[in-house]
Amino acid sequence: MKKILLLAAVAGLMAVTCKKDYTCECTTTMTTPSGTTTTTAEGKTGKMKKADAEKKCDESDASASSGPYSTVVECKIK
């Protein structure tokens, strides 16, 4: 019985710490004098831990503006 519990605990720990593919979803919002346009794109992060995938995904966040034009990119793990 103790061996079964030990194996279950090890399997549970491995499931929590294992690396897997995550999807990073980025939404781009462009504002111009004639209106606002929003687009969404997805990309795989590759095999990594969730915290590392979130960090990599957040690195894609950006914003820029020039006069009446602005662009904002917001990314998150899906």
N, CA and C atoms as a LAMMPS dump frame, in Angstrom:
ITEM: TIMESTEP
0
ITEM: NUMBER OF ATOMS
234
ITEM: BOX BOUNDS ff ff ff
-5.0000000000000000e+02 5.0000000000000000e+02
-5.0000000000000000e+02 5.0000000000000000e+02
-5.0000000000000000e+02 5.0000000000000000e+02
ITEM: ATOMS id mol type element x y z
1 1 1 N 0.827 -1.188 0
2 1 2 C 0 0 0
3 1 3 C 0.874 1.255 0
4 2 1 N 1.963 1.233 0.786
5 2 2 C 2.85 2.387 0.845
6 2 3 C 3.509 2.635 -0.502
7 3 1 N 3.84 1.566 -1.237
8 3 2 C 4.47 1.721 -2.55
9 3 3 C 3.511 2.377 -3.535
10 4 1 N 2.258 2.015 -3.46
11 4 2 C 1.261 2.598 -4.359
12 4 3 C 1.105 4.088 -4.075
13 5 1 N 1.055 4.451 -2.802
14 5 2 C 0.943 5.858 -2.439
15 5 3 C 2.173 6.645 -2.875
16 6 1 N 3.347 6.048 -2.705
17 6 2 C 4.581 6.7 -3.114
18 6 3 C 4.603 6.902 -4.625
19 7 1 N 4.221 5.894 -5.384
20 7 2 C 4.183 6.013 -6.841
21 7 3 C 3.164 7.061 -7.281
22 8 1 N 2.018 7.113 -6.62
23 8 2 C 0.997 8.107 -6.945
24 8 3 C 1.508 9.518 -6.659
25 9 1 N 2.22 9.682 -5.55
26 9 2 C 2.761 10.994 -5.197
27 9 3 C 3.814 11.438 -6.21
28 10 1 N 4.686 10.529 -6.617
29 10 2 C 5.725 10.847 -7.599
30 10 3 C 5.086 11.197 -8.943
31 11 1 N 4.085 10.42 -9.356
32 11 2 C 3.401 10.694 -10.621
33 11 3 C 2.707 12.052 -10.577
34 12 1 N 2.09 12.383 -9.458
35 12 2 C 1.439 13.68 -9.316
36 12 3 C 2.422 14.828 -9.379
37 13 1 N 3.558 14.67 -8.753
38 13 2 C 4.593 15.695 -8.776
39 13 3 C 5.137 15.881 -10.191
40 14 1 N 5.332 14.813 -10.909
41 14 2 C 5.834 14.895 -12.276
42 14 3 C 4.829 15.592 -13.184
43 15 1 N 3.551 15.352 -12.956
44 15 2 C 2.514 15.981 -13.779
45 15 3 C 2.501 17.493 -13.569
46 16 1 N 2.798 17.944 -12.375
47 16 2 C 2.779 19.369 -12.063
48 16 3 C 4.011 20.076 -12.615
49 17 1 N 5.159 19.429 -12.582
50 17 2 C 6.405 20.087 -12.97
51 17 3 C 6.844 19.787 -14.397
52 18 1 N 6.076 19.003 -15.145
53 18 2 C 6.521 18.637 -16.484
54 18 3 C 6.389 19.812 -17.446
55 19 1 N 7.155 19.74 -18.504
56 19 2 C 7.113 20.767 -19.532
57 19 3 C 6.099 20.35 -20.59
58 20 1 N 5.377 21.315 -21.135
59 20 2 C 4.444 21.013 -22.211
60 20 3 C 4.31 22.225 -23.111
61 21 1 N 3.627 22.052 -24.228
62 21 2 C 3.398 23.147 -25.165
63 21 3 C 2.266 24.033 -24.663
64 22 1 N 2.458 25.324 -24.725
65 22 2 C 1.419 26.289 -24.38
66 22 3 C 1.134 27.146 -25.609
67 23 1 N -0.032 27.75 -25.655
68 23 2 C -0.397 28.634 -26.748
69 23 3 C -0.426 30.066 -26.238
70 24 1 N 0.306 30.921 -26.907
71 24 2 C 0.342 32.341 -26.581
72 24 3 C -0.61 33.049 -27.55
73 25 1 N -1.608 33.74 -26.998
74 25 2 C -2.582 34.453 -27.822
75 25 3 C -2.334 35.958 -27.69
76 26 1 N -2.118 36.616 -28.817
77 26 2 C -1.848 38.053 -28.823
78 26 3 C -2.96 38.799 -29.537
79 27 1 N -3.425 39.865 -28.905
80 27 2 C -4.441 40.729 -29.493
81 27 3 C -3.807 42.068 -29.813
82 28 1 N -3.926 42.467 -31.073
83 28 2 C -3.377 43.735 -31.529
84 28 3 C -4.526 44.699 -31.784
85 29 1 N -4.47 45.865 -31.152
86 29 2 C -5.489 46.896 -31.345
87 29 3 C -4.82 48.114 -31.962
88 30 1 N -5.305 48.478 -33.157
89 30 2 C -4.767 49.637 -33.866
90 30 3 C -5.848 50.715 -33.9
91 31 1 N -5.473 51.916 -33.48
92 31 2 C -6.394 53.043 -33.478
93 31 3 C -5.902 54.091 -34.471
94 32 1 N -6.795 54.5 -35.365
95 32 2 C -6.488 55.527 -36.356
96 32 3 C -7.61 56.562 -36.328
97 33 1 N -7.424 57.67 -37.016
98 33 2 C -8.497 58.662 -37.048
99 33 3 C -9.808 58.11 -37.618
100 34 1 N -9.733 57.062 -38.443
101 34 2 C -10.941 56.513 -39.053
102 34 3 C -11.566 55.378 -38.239
103 35 1 N -10.946 54.971 -37.114
104 35 2 C -11.54 53.925 -36.284
105 35 3 C -10.516 53.029 -35.628
106 36 1 N -11.029 51.925 -35.058
107 36 2 C -10.194 50.967 -34.332
108 36 3 C -10.323 49.593 -34.97
109 37 1 N -9.182 48.909 -35.104
110 37 2 C -9.146 47.552 -35.647
111 37 3 C -8.472 46.639 -34.635
112 38 1 N -9.085 45.474 -34.394
113 38 2 C -8.513 44.502 -33.469
114 38 3 C -8.317 43.173 -34.19
115 39 1 N -7.126 42.584 -34.049
116 39 2 C -6.849 41.271 -34.611
117 39 3 C -6.231 40.385 -33.536
118 40 1 N -6.4 39.082 -33.695
119 40 2 C -5.857 38.121 -32.734
120 40 3 C -5.024 37.085 -33.473
121 41 1 N -3.879 36.729 -32.896
122 41 2 C -3.008 35.707 -33.47
123 41 3 C -2.542 34.785 -32.352
124 42 1 N -2.327 33.518 -32.701
125 42 2 C -1.854 32.53 -31.729
126 42 3 C -0.533 31.949 -32.191
127 43 1 N 0.268 31.519 -31.225
128 43 2 C 1.527 30.859 -31.521
129 43 3 C 1.914 29.927 -30.392
130 44 1 N 2.563 28.84 -30.725
131 44 2 C 3.026 27.882 -29.72
132 44 3 C 4.299 28.394 -29.069
133 45 1 N 4.426 28.178 -27.767
134 45 2 C 5.618 28.613 -27.047
135 45 3 C 6.726 27.563 -27.087
136 46 1 N 6.396 26.327 -27.385
137 46 2 C 7.365 25.25 -27.309
138 46 3 C 7.263 24.584 -25.946
139 47 1 N 7.956 23.489 -25.753
140 47 2 C 7.878 22.749 -24.493
141 47 3 C 8.615 23.503 -23.399
142 48 1 N 7.871 23.919 -22.366
143 48 2 C 8.452 24.619 -21.231
144 48 3 C 7.474 24.612 -20.067
145 49 1 N 7.954 25.021 -18.911
146 49 2 C 7.1 25.135 -17.738
147 49 3 C 6.155 26.319 -17.932
148 50 1 N 5.008 26.287 -17.249
149 50 2 C 3.999 27.318 -17.428
150 50 3 C 4.543 28.71 -17.102
151 51 1 N 5.288 28.845 -16.015
152 51 2 C 5.833 30.159 -15.639
153 51 3 C 6.753 30.697 -16.73
154 52 1 N 7.57 29.822 -17.328
155 52 2 C 8.465 30.248 -18.398
156 52 3 C 7.673 30.63 -19.649
157 53 1 N 6.599 29.882 -19.932
158 53 2 C 5.755 30.182 -21.091
159 53 3 C 5.063 31.53 -20.911
160 54 1 N 4.581 31.816 -19.707
161 54 2 C 3.939 33.103 -19.441
162 54 3 C 4.931 34.25 -19.619
163 55 1 N 6.153 34.059 -19.141
164 55 2 C 7.185 35.097 -19.269
165 55 3 C 7.5 35.34 -20.741
166 56 1 N 7.682 34.263 -21.506
167 56 2 C 7.995 34.397 -22.925
168 56 3 C 6.852 35.082 -23.659
169 57 1 N 5.631 34.722 -23.323
170 57 2 C 4.458 35.306 -23.964
171 57 3 C 4.357 36.802 -23.633
172 58 1 N 4.592 37.154 -22.384
173 58 2 C 4.519 38.557 -21.963
174 58 3 C 5.573 39.428 -22.639
175 59 1 N 6.674 38.832 -23.073
176 59 2 C 7.717 39.589 -23.763
177 59 3 C 7.22 40.154 -25.089
178 60 1 N 6.112 39.62 -25.604
179 60 2 C 5.557 40.089 -26.872
180 60 3 C 4.644 41.3 -26.7
181 61 1 N 4.317 41.664 -25.452
182 61 2 C 3.49 42.849 -25.212
183 61 3 C 4.229 44.092 -25.706
184 62 1 N 3.487 45.002 -26.346
185 62 2 C 4.115 46.216 -26.854
186 62 3 C 3.069 47.3 -27.076
187 63 1 N 3.538 48.524 -27.168
188 63 2 C 2.653 49.634 -27.538
189 63 3 C 3.479 50.709 -28.218
190 64 1 N 2.821 51.407 -29.131
191 64 2 C 3.484 52.496 -29.845
192 64 3 C 2.419 53.486 -30.282
193 65 1 N 2.825 54.745 -30.379
194 65 2 C 1.883 55.751 -30.866
195 65 3 C 2.64 56.854 -31.577
196 66 1 N 1.943 57.459 -32.511
197 66 2 C 2.5 58.578 -33.268
198 66 3 C 1.322 59.432 -33.715
199 67 1 N 1.219 60.589 -33.132
200 67 2 C 0.092 61.465 -33.457
201 67 3 C -1.223 60.78 -33.132
202 68 1 N -2.159 60.74 -34.083
203 68 2 C -3.46 60.122 -33.818
204 68 3 C -3.463 58.598 -33.987
205 69 1 N -2.319 57.996 -34.283
206 69 2 C -2.22 56.559 -34.513
207 69 3 C -1.608 55.872 -33.3
208 70 1 N -2.177 54.728 -32.932
209 70 2 C -1.581 53.948 -31.841
210 70 3 C -1.807 52.469 -32.074
211 71 1 N -0.874 51.686 -31.571
212 71 2 C -0.958 50.232 -31.662
213 71 3 C -0.598 49.653 -30.299
214 72 1 N -1.435 48.71 -29.83
215 72 2 C -1.193 48.038 -28.557
216 72 3 C -1.283 46.536 -28.803
217 73 1 N -0.27 45.804 -28.363
218 73 2 C -0.251 44.346 -28.47
219 73 3 C -0.241 43.777 -27.057
220 74 1 N -1.255 42.965 -26.733
221 74 2 C -1.339 42.322 -25.42
222 74 3 C -1.389 40.813 -25.625
223 75 1 N -0.489 40.096 -24.95
224 75 2 C -0.387 38.65 -25.105
225 75 3 C -0.613 37.945 -23.779
226 76 1 N -1.21 36.739 -23.847
227 76 2 C -1.437 35.933 -22.654
228 76 3 C -1.469 34.458 -23.031
229 77 1 N -1.203 33.616 -22.046
230 77 2 C -1.268 32.164 -22.254
231 77 3 C -2.736 31.771 -22.326
232 78 1 N -3.053 31.002 -23.317
233 78 2 C -4.436 30.563 -23.514
234 78 3 C -4.616 29.171 -22.98
